[in-house]
């Protein structure tokens, strides 16, 4: 793992590992798509970057319309304009792509810090406004009947059931208005071709002017967590909502938006920050501040209540470059109590929203109230048996409680149901712990590699990977792996005492797994303190 540089241009500094953009030391809010676009432009400063390269950088292999690129480049330009003239940074090469033309200085990473304050707010500007005029009601989605590509009763029946289940799942999400006909900001078009135990799905989302803003094609293999239609609709709901949250977060509210719209839009921006794939401290800090602003405007906003609870926990369980003393631990416990209050209010406001129950379980899990956490996850799964995130964390609860043989099946189902979900890196890490605990290092290593790749800011996946390599006789490889991570983190120093202070259960089997972690780390020379 190479050290990740920072790019300085004008009044801005962009930190590549944390995907953080600063302007004269202050955090600048930028959605994840625009962030990836900026990164590729900076890495190729002075060069022409084609539209295809930019689309691949921000959306990977997904099929998206070119106007998505235009929208997010406009967002990026608006942000840079606040530090000068946007044209001084990015030049449009019409019909070809874009070129970053400002002088760029490259420096090695200097670590990162969580911002103490966030002063940026959604802009009520004319450019990039949310469509919908005075009738801003959140994310309105038209869901026409799913198209069956086979002329058979079974195929037509599956299409009907997917339509019904999808409308139910989408309607449970706060701020989402699902309609079967009429005007909407978005239209979701789906076709299905069922096979033997599988179904091929093509899904597209069009905006209000008929342009395709998102599309995906996948083959779903029946996992068995619920009927085929429930598994497909759950997977689609998660993908569509994640994409639309990010799109909505990149837009500004219209001047005439009604009361309450600002709170909802702040909540949308908070979830967009949490949904970024790298999940670094700056994203979590940004999310917390957006949720705080939403709750100042509307203390009953269920989306902000649940998101704030989740972000508080995520912020507190991450290893930082400073060892937590007793005072910090007491502050963490107080924050977790506050998070539990927020999550409890969220489920009271949105009792049919699975994510609210998941957030309540997530809080109680890290309070080590494992039975209460499992109850919350089971409640989420009763509303949506195919909720991959609740399945994964229910599996992790079994590990924390020492029920090692019960953890694997729900985690494997979660990976099958949500292979592209935000938290998939940790799910791989949890499965690695399953094999590592039982001494099966060669089986654990691929899971830890995947976890470390997808969660680059977390110490545990890379620490377990290094330990497993050491136990497997690959001591030098384990040492290089952990040293490279520490260098990329700006000189982070790992000690066994730090890791020992960050355990999340007092169960003997769980603690035994961690003792094995420490033994492996000692083999590669990690100090006790």
Secondary structure, 3 states (H helix, E strand, C coil): CCCCCEEEECCEEEECCCCEEEECCEEECCCHHHHHHHHHHHHCCCCEEEHHHHHHHHHCCCECCHHHHHHHHHHHHHHHHCCCCHHHCEEEECCCEEEECCCCEEECCCCCCCCCCCCCCCCCCCCCECCCCCCCCCEEEEECCCEECCCCHHHHHHHHHHHHHHHHHHHCCCCEEEECCCCCCEEEEEEEEECCCEEEEEEEEEECCCCEEEEEEEEEECCCCCCHHHHHHHHHHHHHHHHHHHHHHCCECCCCCCCCHHHHHHHHHHHHHHCCCCCCHHHHHHHHHHHHHHHHHCCCCHHHHHHHHHHHHHHHHCCCCCCCCHHHHHHHHHHHHHHHHHHHHHHHHCCCCHHHHHHHHHHHHHCCCHHHHHHHHHHHHHHCCCCHHHHHHHHHHHHHCCCHHHHHHHHHHHHHHCCCCCCHHHHHHHHHHHHHHCCCHHHHHHHHHHHHHHCCCCHHHHHHHHHHHHHCCCHHHHHHHHHHHHHHCCCCCCCHHHHHCCCCCCCHHHHHHHHHHHHHHHHCCCCCC
